[in-house]
Amino acid sequence: MDDHLLGWLRTLDEDRLCRILANRPDAIAAPWPRRLDTLAQRLSNGVAALEALRRLPLPCLQLAEACLVTHEATADKLAGFLGAPVEELRPWLDHLYDHALAWPAGDGLIHLAEAVSRWWTAPLGLGEPLDHYLNSWTISGDTLRALARSLGLPPHTNKRRTVTRVTEALGDPDRLRTLLAHAPGGSRDLLDAFAWEGPVRDVDGTRFVTHGTPEKWSADHGLLYRPSWNVAEMPREVALCLRGPGYHPPFAPRPPEVATIPVDPEEVDHLMTLAAPHVVERCAALLDNTSKTPLPLLKSGGVGVREVRRVAKETGCDEDETRLLLEICAVARLLAWDEPSGGMVPTERFDRWRLDEGSARLRVLLSAWWRMERSSLRRSDGKYGTVLGDDQSGAAVARIRRAVLSVLLHLPSGTAFADRAALAGNVHWHAPLLDRDLLAECASAVIDEARLLGLLANDALTDLGRALAGLSDQAGGESDDHVPLVEHDPLLVEASTRALASVRRSALFGPDLTAVVTGPPSAELAWLLDRVAERESRGAASVWRFTTESVRRALDRGYDADELLTELSGVGAIPQPLEYLVRDVARRHGEVTVTTVGCVVQASDPALLAEIAGHRRLARLGMRLLAPTVLVAAATAERTLAALREHGYSPVPVADTGAIAIRRSARVEQPLGGKLILLPGGQVAELPEPADADEPPYVIAEPTPDPQEHARRLIADSRSPGGQAGRTWAVIGRMAVRLPTAQQSLLGFVVDRGVRAGIELTDGTTATISHGELRGGALEAWCEEAGDYLEFPLAEIIEVRAAL
């Protein structure tokens, strides 16, 4: 914890502290801190600070980087260094302060959080300060005095003073200019290369020990230092002097402009109502296809191109759409690897998903895309990546997706972006820590994916896209089964419901054996027509054609003629030619029958087989006499053998070759039930068992903490007198008399170190606690079961045990 940060937090008013807590929700996550010192510890956490740094725009990072190279940085010094008015700096400095990544001291000095300071190894391309090199253990006193003489400085017996004088001399532009006037030829070019392209460069080590070379002269005068034979570095002060007084680091207080063009909002809305139902319908068709034909995986992982093309052809999707929906379904846990099937098949979750209303199904898909750590349509070297294959970029892809939609969200209403390159530049300004090469590859893919999902139309965000873009903080991660805060967000619920409001649930049946849907069909209507007819076209109007083969296919799946006509009449008026076609195909259906038998029983004695066929206790085997010496049974061979032996017969198994096949039986381990989830990147996870029928399919998370309430409480606590700090063991030893010494010690660690422990009280109550404080004769601690801080009388605690 930084003491400067704690001191600054104690000076803040409620509004400023509230802004910090709103920008850093990690600081008030459960168990929420009760004191400012605990809050300061959380704000100083390196991982959380870096995550906050990722959300800052470019000017904040430029200011932080400039602070690192400015000695005792203040707002005025930074303004002079950056060559910008101080008024332009103050809003961005306040932005840093509101994230507790920097804070001002009473004298105006700006302190940076340690995690921010460590982010840049060479801020602005500059090396370590001279003090770092001169105080190194590799620099002896004699070497330091020799350096002072080379610079024309009087040597001093005190090392600290010598270091100070050398630093002042090499940090003075006028003195360095005078020094360079007497340097060997080529020295300025050598030093300029380090100043502008350094600070660390590969060198020829022999030139640093050869008299008369620019390298040796620079090293002798403290302008270059060598940590190893073939590597040299330039100190920060020297590089700044060489860059000159006119050097100002880049500072962009305003984002690059994104050229926009006007669009018709009604057309954008119309295109959304066409795309959104299409996504739900095609996703259902794709999963139906994989239920019939499991999707195999390559040995190297992922789905092969041939399989993608096959699925696209059989479902009527294009390849891009198939790639995207396969990966979305995997993240949404609608598609999973099934070992017995040897491929990807729909999960039980798909059965529940299909029963949901259309808007809920759409939100599940959008939530999965929002947290997906792959870009399905990203091209590298002109090629797509393998569907469900490995992607090293991982979470960075998801951050790019959210950054692109966030920028589109802030474009003026009724406009669309006109240039993708300019859009990528604006995204980089808002999220400068994203890799620029990866951003260039993924930005176009994000736009194409968003268009397929109905989030973007005519290069403008739809209402669906705007609702999703506002949920960046609740996106979740790819390992999450679902994200209730996204799937049940009120704005997204409203937008998804409106996006599917125009779906058609009826069709126009023509005498030419066609069915026309004038608009986006509902998933249920499309599912019915796809099973009975062949789809001929899609778009503003979709057309299906009934054929003998398509009707027979429906009958093969279990329909009969009356049932099929009843379902079709429920979505439109059935013309006579269609009814004739269905009944004619149904009349011929079953002319040839195929029977499944479990096994064949043979014997040379017809009387014996007749006895077996007429045995009352063997009736459950479903035996039928096909010939005097041949019986067929509905039961399996193993079951038939066991039943015959049980009733006194002596059958033997026969192989396909006709030879008797008797062998020792080996113990076979039964496979575990359930399915595995295959995540993009080759990760496999077990699908949890479905919830009970009475249990809701989704669990809404606890409401997010209120920053204003926590700010008010923390300030009030900071003004109240302290408790029993420093007397933990004495109080516990005196009050927790029912506990042995070892358990008293564990309870003390709950107070002093915030460890987790399980406790039991005299009334039988048990709780898992942490982050305790002593309040008189009671322990106030975070109770995980209650989700709040509760008081537990010390005298009533009868057991303390370590929590797993």
ROKE-553461 format. One line per 2 residues: their letters; for each residue z, y negated, x negated of C-alpha. Coordinates in steps of 0.05 Angstrom, whole numbers, plus 32768, in hexadecimal, padded with zeros to 4 digits. Layout:
a = Z Y X; ...
***
This chain:
md = 8000 8000 8000; 7FEF 7FBA 7FE7
dh = 802B 7F8B 7FE8; 7FFB 7F4F 7FEF
ll = 7FDF 7F6F 802F; 8024 7F7A 804D
gw = 8038 7F32 803C; 7FF9 7F18 805E
lr = 8003 7F43 809C; 8048 7F24 80A5
tl = 802A 7EDF 80A9; 7FF7 7EEF 80E0
de = 7FFB 7ED9 8128; 7FEF 7F09 8161
dr = 7FA5 7EF8 816B; 7F91 7F04 8122
lc = 7FB9 7F45 8120; 7F99 7F5B 8161
ri = 7F54 7F50 8143; 7F66 7F7A 8107
la = 7F7F 7FB3 8133; 7F41 7FAF 815F
nr = 7F14 7FB4 8122; 7F3D 7FEB 8102
pd = 7F4E 801D 8139; 7F62 804E 8103
ai = 7F9F 8022 80F6; 7FBC 802D 813C
aa = 7FA7 8075 8147; 7FDE 80A4 815D
pw = 8014 80A5 8145; 800D 805A 8146
pr = 8034 8032 8112; 8075 8011 8125
rl = 807C 7FE1 80EB; 804F 7FB4 80C3
dt = 805B 7FDB 8082; 8042 801A 80A3
la = 8006 7FF3 80BE; 7FF8 7FD9 8078
qr = 7FF8 8021 805D; 7FC4 8036 8091
ls = 7F98 7FF9 8084; 7F9A 8009 803A
ng = 7F81 8050 8044; 7F43 8057 8019
va = 7F1A 8083 8049; 7F29 8057 8085
al = 7F1A 8017 805F; 7ED7 8032 8047
ea = 7EC6 8046 808F; 7ED5 7FFF 80A5
lr = 7EAB 7FE4 806B; 7E6F 800C 8085
rl = 7E71 7FE4 80C6; 7E6E 7FA0 80A4
pl = 7E2D 7F77 80A0; 7E0D 7F62 805F
pc = 7E2E 7F1D 8055; 7E73 7F3D 8055
lq = 7E5F 7F6E 801E; 7E3E 7F37 7FF6
la = 7E7E 7F0E 7FF9; 7EA9 7F49 7FE5
ea = 7E7B 7F58 7FAA; 7E7D 7F0F 7F94
cl = 7EC9 7F10 7F98; 7ECB 7F49 7F66
vt = 7EA8 7F20 7F30; 7EC8 7EDD 7F3E
he = 7F09 7ED1 7F19; 7F40 7EBE 7F4A
at = 7F0E 7EB8 7F83; 7F18 7E84 7FB9
ad = 7EEA 7E6D 7FF0; 7ED5 7E30 7FC9
kl = 7EC7 7E58 7F89; 7E9E 7E8B 7FB0
ag = 7E76 7E54 7FD1; 7E65 7E36 7F8D
fl = 7E54 7E7B 7F70; 7E28 7E8E 7FAB
ga = 7E08 7E49 7FB1; 7E19 7E44 7FFB
pv = 7E42 7E13 8024; 7E8A 7E2A 802D
ee = 7E81 7E24 8079; 7E4E 7E5D 8076
lr = 7E7F 7E89 8052; 7EBC 7E80 807D
pw = 7EA4 7EA8 80BB; 7E94 7EE4 808F
ld = 7ED5 7EDE 8068; 7EF9 7EDE 80AB
hl = 7ED2 7F1D 80BC; 7EEC 7F3E 807E
yd = 7F33 7F26 808E; 7F2D 7F41 80D6
ha = 7F1F 7F86 80B9; 7F59 7F81 8087
la = 7F27 7F8E 804E; 7F38 7F4B 802F
wp = 7F6F 7F19 803B; 7F81 7ED3 8021
ag = 7FC0 7EC4 7FFA; 7FE9 7E85 8004
dg = 7FC6 7E62 7FCA; 7F81 7E72 7FE6
li = 7F72 7EAC 7FB8; 7F4B 7EE5 7FD9
hl = 7F65 7F2B 7FD0; 7F38 7F67 7FDC
ae = 7F50 7FAB 7FF5; 7F52 7FDE 7FBE
av = 7F1F 800B 7FE1; 7EEE 7FD1 7FE4
sr = 7EF8 7FC0 7F9A; 7EE8 8008 7F87
ww = 7EA8 800B 7FAF; 7E7E 7FE6 7F7B
ta = 7E7D 8004 7F35; 7E53 7FCA 7F1B
pl = 7E57 7F90 7F4D; 7E19 7F64 7F4A
gl = 7E00 7F8F 7F10; 7E38 7F75 7EE3
ge = 7E66 7F9C 7EB5; 7EB0 7F9D 7EAB
pl = 7ED4 7F5C 7E97; 7EDB 7F4D 7E4C
dh = 7F25 7F5A 7E53; 7F16 7FA3 7E63
yl = 7EF0 7FAD 7E22; 7F1C 7F83 7DF5
ns = 7F5C 7FA6 7E0B; 7F3E 7FEB 7E04
wt = 7F61 801B 7DD5; 7F1F 8022 7DAF
is = 7F24 7FD9 7D98; 7F54 7FD4 7D5D
gd = 7F77 7F94 7D47; 7F4A 7F8E 7D09
tl = 7F0B 7F95 7D34; 7F25 7F60 7D64
ra = 7F34 7F2F 7D2B; 7EEF 7F3C 7D0D
la = 7ED0 7F2C 7D51; 7EF7 7EEA 7D54
rs = 7EDE 7ED6 7D0E; 7E96 7EE7 7D23
lg = 7E9E 7EB7 7D5D; 7EBB 7E81 7D31
lp = 7F01 7E87 7D4E; 7F40 7E83 7D24
ph = 7F60 7EC8 7D22; 7FA4 7ECF 7D41
tn = 7FD9 7F03 7D35; 7FE8 7F09 7D80
kr = 7FB4 7F39 7D9F; 7FBD 7F1C 7DE5
rt = 7FAC 7ED6 7DCD; 7F70 7EEF 7DA5
vt = 7F55 7F12 7DE2; 7F5E 7ED3 7E0C
rv = 7F38 7EA8 7DD9; 7EFF 7EDA 7DD1
te = 7EF9 7EDE 7E1D; 7EF6 7E93 7E24
al = 7EC2 7E8D 7DED; 7E93 7EC2 7E09
gd = 7E9C 7EA8 7E4F; 7E87 7E61 7E3C
pd = 7E3C 7E58 7E48; 7E36 7E1F 7E16
rl = 7E58 7E45 7DDD; 7E2F 7E84 7DED
rt = 7DEF 7E5A 7DEC; 7E02 7E3F 7DA7
ll = 7E13 7E85 7D8F; 7DCF 7EA1 7DA6
ah = 7DAB 7E6A 7D80; 7DBE 7E8E 7D3F
ap = 7DAF 7ED5 7D58; 7D7A 7F02 7D39
gg = 7D35 7F03 7D5A; 7D32 7F2E 7D98
sr = 7D7C 7F25 7DA8; 7D70 7EFB 7DE6
dl = 7D3F 7F2D 7E04; 7D6F 7F66 7DF6
ld = 7DAA 7F41 7E16; 7D81 7F29 7E52
af = 7D6F 7F71 7E62; 7DB9 7F83 7E64
aw = 7DCA 7F44 7E8C; 7D97 7F4F 7EC3
eg = 7D8A 7F9B 7EC2; 7DCD 7FB4 7EA7
pv = 7E06 7FB5 7E9E; 7DFE 7FFA 7E7F
rd = 7DBE 800E 7E5A; 7DA7 8045 7E2B
vd = 7D9E 802D 7DE3; 7D8C 8046 7D9F
gt = 7DD0 8050 7D7E; 7DB5 804A 7D37
rf = 7DA1 8001 7D43; 7DEA 7FF0 7D4F
vt = 7DFC 8003 7D08; 7DBE 7FE5 7CE7
hg = 7DC8 7FA0 7CC9; 7D9B 7F69 7CE3
tp = 7D8B 7F89 7D26; 7D98 7F64 7D68
ek = 7DC2 7FA0 7D7F; 7DF3 7F9C 7D44
ws = 7DF7 7F50 7D48; 7E07 7F54 7D94
ad = 7E3C 7F89 7D89; 7E5C 7F62 7D4F
hg = 7E62 7F24 7D7B; 7E80 7F48 7DB8
ll = 7E42 7F43 7DE4; 7E37 7F8E 7DE9
yr = 7E67 7FC9 7DE6; 7E56 8012 7DDC
ps = 7E7F 8047 7E01; 7E53 807C 7DE0
wn = 7E1E 8080 7DAA; 7DE0 8075 7DD6
va = 7DFF 804B 7E0F; 7E12 8002 7E0D
em = 7E33 7FD3 7E40; 7E35 7F88 7E49
pr = 7E76 7F66 7E60; 7E75 7F40 7EA2
ev = 7E82 7EFA 7E85; 7E4A 7F01 7E52
al = 7E18 7F16 7E88; 7E2B 7EDC 7EB5
cl = 7E22 7EAA 7E7C; 7DDD 7EC7 7E6C
rg = 7DC8 7EC4 7EB5; 7DD7 7E7A 7EB1
pg = 7DF8 7E46 7EDF; 7DBD 7E49 7F0F
yh = 7DCA 7E92 7F20; 7DE4 7E9E 7F66
pp = 7DEC 7EE3 7F83; 7DC7 7EF2 7FC4
fa = 7DEA 7EDB 8003; 7DCA 7EE5 8048
pr = 7DF7 7EC8 807E; 7DC2 7ED4 80B3
pp = 7D9C 7F14 80C2; 7D51 7F18 80B6
ev = 7D2B 7F06 80F5; 7D0C 7F3E 811E
at = 7CCB 7F29 813E; 7CCC 7F38 8189
ip = 7C99 7F3A 81C1; 7CA6 7F33 820B
vd = 7CA6 7F72 8236; 7CA9 7F7E 8281
pe = 7CF0 7F96 8292; 7CD6 7FB9 82D0
ev = 7CA4 7FE1 82A7; 7CDB 7FF3 8275
dh = 7D07 800A 82AE; 7CCF 8033 82CC
lm = 7CC0 8056 828B; 7D0A 8067 8284
tl = 7D09 8088 82C9; 7CCE 80B2 82B3
aa = 7CE9 80C7 826E; 7D31 80D7 8280
ph = 7D22 810C 82B6; 7CED 8129 8289
vv = 7D21 8134 8252; 7D50 815A 8280
er = 7D18 8183 829E; 7CF8 8195 825B
ca = 7D3B 81A7 823D; 7D48 81D8 8276
al = 7D02 81F6 826D; 7D0D 81FE 8222
ld = 7D4F 8221 822C; 7D31 824E 8261
nt = 7CFC 8261 822F; 7D2F 8274 81FA
sk = 7D55 829E 822D; 7D16 82C9 8235
tp = 7D02 82C8 81EB; 7D3B 82BB 81BA
lp = 7D28 8288 8185; 7D29 82AA 8141
ll = 7D3E 8286 8101; 7D1E 8285 80BD
ks = 7D41 82A9 8084; 7D4A 8266 8062
gg = 7D68 8249 80A2; 7D4C 8222 80DC
vg = 7D14 822E 810D; 7CCE 8239 80F2
vr = 7C92 820E 8104; 7C6F 8248 8127
ev = 7CAA 8252 8156; 7CAD 8208 8165
rr = 7C64 8208 8177; 7C6C 8247 81A2
va = 7CA5 8229 81C9; 7C7F 81E7 81D1
ke = 7C43 820B 81EC; 7C6A 8238 821C
tg = 7C94 81FF 8238; 7C5F 81C9 823B
cd = 7C83 819C 820A; 7C63 817B 81CE
ed = 7C7C 818F 8189; 7CA4 8150 817D
et = 7CC8 8157 81BE; 7CD7 81A1 81B0
rl = 7CF3 8191 816C; 7D21 815C 8188
ll = 7D3A 8183 81C4; 7D48 81C2 819B
ei = 7D76 819B 816D; 7D97 8175 81A6
ca = 7DA5 81B6 81CA; 7DC5 81D4 818C
va = 7DF3 8198 8184; 7E03 8198 81CF
rl = 7E16 81E3 81C8; 7DE2 81F6 81FC
la = 7DBD 8220 81C9; 7DDF 8250 8199
wd = 7DD3 8289 8169; 7DDE 82CD 818A
ep = 7DE5 8308 815A; 7DD1 8340 818A
sg = 7D92 831A 81A0; 7D80 8307 8159
gm = 7D70 82C0 816B; 7D84 827F 818D
vp = 7D94 8287 81D7; 7DB3 825B 820D
te = 7DFF 825C 820F; 7E2E 8261 824B
rf = 7E34 8216 8246; 7DEB 8211 8259
dr = 7DFB 8235 829B; 7E30 8202 82AA
wr = 7E03 81C9 8293; 7DCC 81DF 82C2
ld = 7DFB 81DA 82FE; 7E0E 8192 82EE
eg = 7DEB 8158 830F; 7DAF 813D 82EA
sa = 7DD0 80FE 82CE; 7E0A 8127 82B0
rl = 7DD7 8155 828F; 7DB3 811A 8272
rv = 7DF3 80FC 8255; 7E04 813E 8233
ll = 7DC1 813B 820F; 7DC7 80F2 81FD
sa = 7E0D 80FB 81E2; 7DF5 8135 81B7
ww = 7DBC 810B 819B; 7DEB 80D1 818F
rm = 7E17 80FB 8160; 7DE0 8128 8144
er = 7DDE 8126 80F7; 7D94 8133 80F1
ss = 7D55 810D 8100; 7D24 813C 8123
lr = 7CE7 8110 811A; 7CF6 80F6 80D3
rs = 7CBD 8102 80A2; 7CC8 810C 8057
dg = 7C89 810C 802E; 7C62 810F 806F
ky = 7C85 814F 8087; 7CB9 815D 80BB
gt = 7CF9 8180 80A7; 7D09 81C6 80C1
vl = 7D24 81C6 8107; 7D6F 81D7 8104
gd = 7D69 81DB 80B8; 7D93 81BC 8083
dq = 7D95 8170 807A; 7DBD 8152 8040
sg = 7DBF 810D 8060; 7DEE 8125 8096
aa = 7E19 80EF 80B6; 7DEF 80B7 8098
va = 7DB7 80C9 80C9; 7DE6 80C0 8104
ri = 7DFD 807D 80E8; 7DB5 8066 80E2
rr = 7DA6 807B 8129; 7DE1 8051 8144
av = 7DD0 8016 8117; 7D88 8014 8130
ls = 7D9C 8015 8179; 7DD3 7FE2 816D
vl = 7DA0 7FB1 8150; 7D71 7FBD 818B
lh = 7DAB 7FB0 81B9; 7DB1 7F68 819F
lp = 7D68 7F56 81A9; 7D5D 7F22 81E0
sg = 7D56 7F40 8226; 7D0F 7F4C 823B
ta = 7CF4 7F53 81F4; 7CE0 7F8B 81C6
fa = 7CDB 7F8E 817A; 7C96 7F82 815E
dr = 7C9D 7F9F 8117; 7CC2 7FDE 8101
aa = 7CC9 7FC6 80B9; 7CEB 7F85 80CF
la = 7D18 7FAE 80FD; 7D2D 7FDA 80C2
gn = 7D3C 7F9B 8099; 7D69 7F81 80D0
vh = 7D8C 7FC4 80D6; 7D9A 7FC2 808B
wh = 7DBA 7F7D 8092; 7DE9 7F97 80C8
ap = 7DF8 7FD9 80A3; 7DEB 7FCB 8059
ll = 7E0E 8009 803F; 7DD8 8036 805E
dr = 7DA8 8052 802C; 7D68 8027 8031
dl = 7D38 8060 8022; 7D59 808D 8056
la = 7D59 8052 8087; 7D0E 8048 807C
ec = 7D01 8092 808B; 7D30 8098 80C6
as = 7D26 8056 80EB; 7CE1 8068 8105
av = 7CFA 80AD 8118; 7D34 8090 813F
id = 7D04 8064 8166; 7CD7 809F 8177
ea = 7D11 80CB 818C; 7D2F 8093 81B7
rl = 7CEC 808B 81DA; 7CE9 80D5 81EB
lg = 7D30 80D3 8207; 7D23 8096 8234
ll = 7D4F 8068 820A; 7D14 803E 81F3
an = 7CD5 8029 8218; 7C9E 7FFA 81FF
da = 7CCA 7FEF 81C1; 7D03 7FD2 81EB
lt = 7D45 7FF2 81FC; 7D4B 800C 8243
dl = 7D8B 8007 826B; 7D9A 804E 8255
gr = 7D91 803A 820C; 7DBD 7FFC 8213
al = 7DF5 8024 8231; 7DF2 8058 81F9
ag = 7DEB 8023 81C2; 7E2D 8005 81D6
ls = 7E52 8046 81C7; 7E4C 8048 817C
dq = 7E98 804B 8172; 7E9F 8085 81A2
ag = 7E64 80AE 8189; 7E8D 80E6 816A
ge = 7E74 8119 8137; 7E43 8152 8138
sd = 7E7C 8185 8135; 7E98 816C 8178
dh = 7E88 8199 81B3; 7E81 815C 81DF
vp = 7E97 8113 81DF; 7EB5 8100 8223
lv = 7EB9 80B6 8211; 7E6D 80B6 820D
eh = 7E5A 80E8 8243; 7E88 80C7 8276
dp = 7E80 807E 8262; 7E79 8055 82A2
ll = 7E3C 802D 828A; 7E18 806B 8272
ve = 7E29 8090 82B3; 7E0B 8057 82DB
as = 7DCC 8052 82AF; 7DC0 809D 82AF
tr = 7DC8 80A1 82FA; 7D95 806A 8304
al = 7D66 8089 82D1; 7D63 80C8 82FB
as = 7D64 80A6 833E; 7D19 80AA 8345
vr = 7D12 80F4 833A; 7CEA 8119 836F
rs = 7D09 8155 8391; 7CCC 8166 83BB
al = 7C83 8178 83AD; 7C41 8170 83D2
fg = 7C20 81B5 83DA; 7BD5 81B3 83E2
pd = 7BA5 81E6 8401; 7B85 81ED 83BC
lt = 7BC4 8212 83A5; 7BE1 81D6 8380
av = 7C25 81B3 8382; 7C27 8169 8370
vt = 7C67 8143 8360; 7C5B 80F8 8363
gp = 7C8F 80E2 8331; 7CC0 8103 8302
ps = 7CD5 8147 831F; 7D1E 815A 8321
ae = 7D32 8191 82F2; 7D3E 81C0 832D
la = 7CF9 81B2 834B; 7CD7 81BA 8308
wl = 7CFD 81FB 82FB; 7CE6 8218 833E
ld = 7C9D 8204 8336; 7C9A 821B 82EE
rv = 7CB0 8260 8304; 7C7C 8266 833B
ae = 7C40 823E 8322; 7C1D 8227 82E3
re = 7C28 81DE 82D0; 7BE5 81BB 82C5
sr = 7BFA 8173 82B7; 7C36 8146 82AF
ga = 7C43 80FB 82AE; 7C47 80CB 82E7
as = 7C33 8106 8313; 7C3C 814F 8302
vw = 7C0E 8186 831C; 7C1B 81D1 8322
rf = 7BE8 8206 8337; 7BF9 8247 8359
tt = 7BD5 8284 8341; 7BDA 82CF 834D
es = 7BF9 82D7 8308; 7C2C 829F 8312
vr = 7C43 82BA 8356; 7C47 8301 833B
ra = 7C72 82E6 8301; 7CA2 82C9 8334
ld = 7CA6 830B 835A; 7CB3 832F 8318
rg = 7CF0 8302 830F; 7D10 831B 834F
yd = 7CF2 82F1 8387; 7CD6 8310 83C6
ad = 7CA1 82EE 83EF; 7CCF 82D3 8426
el = 7D02 82B9 83F4; 7CCB 8297 83CA
lt = 7CAB 8276 8407; 7CEF 825F 8420
el = 7CFF 823C 83DE; 7CBA 821C 83DA
sg = 7CBF 8204 8422; 7D00 81E3 8410
vg = 7CDB 81B3 83E2; 7C9B 81A8 840B
ai = 7C6E 81C0 8443; 7C4C 8202 8431
pq = 7C01 8204 8441; 7BE3 8244 845D
pl = 7BBA 8256 841E; 7BFA 8255 83F3
ey = 7C1E 8281 8425; 7BE4 82B2 8427
lv = 7BE3 82B5 83DB; 7C2E 82C3 83D6
rd = 7C2D 82F9 840B; 7BEE 831A 83EF
va = 7C0C 831E 83A9; 7C4E 8337 83C6
rr = 7C29 836E 83EE; 7C09 8389 83AE
hg = 7C49 837F 8386; 7C68 83C3 8378
ev = 7C2A 83EE 837E; 7C3F 840D 833C
tv = 7C88 8419 832E; 7CAD 8422 82EC
tt = 7CF1 8444 82ED; 7D25 843E 82B7
vg = 7D49 847F 82A6; 7D86 8487 827B
cv = 7D74 84CB 825F; 7D4F 850C 826D
vq = 7D72 854F 8276; 7D4A 858F 8269
as = 7D59 85D8 826E; 7D31 8619 826F
dp = 7D58 8633 82AC; 7D42 860F 82ED
al = 7D80 862B 8311; 7DAE 860A 82DE
la = 7D8C 85C6 82E7; 7D8E 85CD 8333
ei = 7DD9 85DC 832E; 7DE4 859D 8303
ag = 7DBA 8572 8332; 7DE3 8589 836E
hr = 7E27 8583 834C; 7E50 8552 8376
rl = 7E7A 8539 833C; 7E3C 8529 8313
ar = 7E1D 84FE 834A; 7E34 84BF 8327
lg = 7E01 84CE 82F0; 7DC8 84C1 8322
mr = 7DA1 8501 8312; 7D5D 8510 8331
ll = 7D34 854F 8329; 7CEE 853F 8311
ap = 7CD9 8587 8302; 7CFB 85CB 8304
tv = 7D10 85C3 82BB; 7D16 8577 82B6
lv = 7D4C 8549 82D1; 7D52 84FD 82C6
aa = 7D94 84D8 82C8; 7DA1 848E 82D3
at = 7DDC 8491 82A2; 7DD5 848C 8258
ae = 7DCE 84CA 822C; 7E14 84C1 8211
rt = 7E33 84BB 8255; 7E0B 84F6 8270
la = 7E1F 8522 8235; 7E69 8512 823F
al = 7E67 851F 828A; 7E43 8562 8283
re = 7E74 8579 824E; 7EAF 8563 8279
hg = 7E97 8591 82B1; 7E8D 85CF 8286
ys = 7E46 85CA 8270; 7E30 85CC 8226
pv = 7DF9 8598 821D; 7DDF 8580 81D9
pv = 7DBB 853F 81C9; 7D71 8542 81B6
ad = 7D4D 850E 818B; 7D0A 84EF 819B
tg = 7CE9 8525 8170; 7D05 855B 819C
ai = 7D36 8574 8167; 7D7F 857D 8177
ai = 7DA5 8541 815B; 7DEE 8550 8151
rr = 7E12 8524 811D; 7E56 850B 810D
sa = 7E68 84CC 8132; 7E7D 8491 8107
rv = 7EAF 845D 811C; 7E8B 8420 8134
eq = 7EAD 83DC 8135; 7EA1 83B8 8176
pl = 7E83 8373 816B; 7EAC 8338 8180
gg = 7E98 8317 81C1; 7E7C 82D1 81C7
kl = 7E44 82AC 81A6; 7E3C 8282 8168
il = 7E25 823A 8167; 7DF0 822A 8133
lp = 7DF5 81E1 8120; 7DBF 81BB 80FB
gg = 7DC9 81C4 80B1; 7DD6 820F 80B6
qv = 7E1E 8207 80CD; 7E38 823D 80FC
ae = 7E73 8235 812B; 7E90 8262 8161
lp = 7E85 824C 81A9; 7EC7 8247 81CD
ep = 7ED4 8271 820B; 7EC0 824E 824C
ad = 7EF7 822B 8271; 7F16 8246 82B0
ad = 7EF2 8237 82F1; 7F2B 8209 8306
ep = 7F2B 81E4 82C4; 7EFD 81A6 82BF
py = 7EC4 81AF 828D; 7ED5 816E 8269
vi = 7F17 8151 8252; 7F1B 8106 8251
ae = 7F3E 80ED 8212; 7F7A 80C0 8213
pt = 7F6A 8076 821C; 7F61 804F 81DC
pd = 7F9D 8027 81C4; 7FA1 7FDF 81D9
pq = 7F9E 7FB3 819A; 7FBF 7F78 81BC
eh = 7FFA 7FA1 81D2; 8003 7FBF 818C
ar = 7FFD 7F7B 816B; 8032 7F5E 8198
rl = 8061 7F98 818B; 8057 7F97 813F
ia = 8065 7F4C 813A; 80A3 7F54 8165
ds = 80BB 7F8E 8139; 80B0 7F66 80F9
rs = 80DE 7F30 8113; 8116 7F5F 8128
pg = 814D 7F73 80F7; 8143 7FB2 80CF
gq = 8162 7FF5 80E0; 8186 8026 80B3
ag = 8155 8025 807A; 816F 8046 803B
rt = 81A6 806D 805F; 817C 80A6 807A
wa = 81A3 80E0 805B; 81E7 80C3 8069
vi = 81D8 80B8 80B3; 81B8 80FD 80BD
gr = 81F0 8120 8097; 8224 80FD 80C2
ma = 8202 8103 8106; 81D7 8143 8105
vr = 8214 8170 80FD; 81F3 81AD 811F
lp = 81C0 81B3 80E7; 81C8 81D7 80A5
ta = 81BC 81AE 8066; 8174 81C7 805B
qq = 8160 81B2 80A1; 8182 816F 8099
sl = 8158 8164 805C; 8118 8175 8082
lg = 812C 8144 80B9; 8136 810F 8083
fv = 80EE 811A 806C; 80D7 810D 80B4
vd = 80F8 80C8 80AE; 80E8 80B5 8066
rg = 80A4 80D6 805D; 8089 80DE 80A3
vr = 8080 812A 809D; 8077 8156 80DB
ag = 80AE 8185 80F2; 80C1 81AC 8130
ie = 8105 81A0 814F; 812F 81C1 8185
lt = 8166 819F 81AD; 81A4 81BC 81CE
dg = 8183 81BD 8213; 814B 81E9 81F8
tt = 8118 81B1 81F2; 80E7 81B8 81B8
at = 80BA 8184 819A; 808C 8178 815E
is = 809F 8136 813E; 808B 8109 8104
hg = 8092 80C0 80ED; 80DB 80BB 80FF
el = 810C 8081 80FC; 8157 8081 8105
rg = 8172 8057 813E; 81BD 805B 813D
ga = 81CE 80A3 814D; 8188 80B5 8164
le = 8147 80C7 8142; 810B 80A2 815E
aw = 80CC 80C9 814B; 8085 80D6 8160
ce = 8083 8110 8190; 803F 8133 8190
ea = 804B 8154 81D3; 805B 8111 81F5
gd = 8029 80E8 81CD; 805D 80B1 81C4
yl = 809C 80A0 819D; 80DB 80BF 81BB
ef = 8125 80BD 81AA; 814A 80FD 8198
pl = 8196 80FB 8190; 81A6 8115 814B
ae = 81E4 8138 8163; 81BB 8162 8194
ii = 8188 817C 8162; 8199 81C5 8153
ev = 815C 81DA 812B; 8127 81BA 80FE
ra = 80EC 81E3 80E4; 80AD 81D3 80BE
al = 8071 81C7 80EB; 8030 81EB 80DB
***
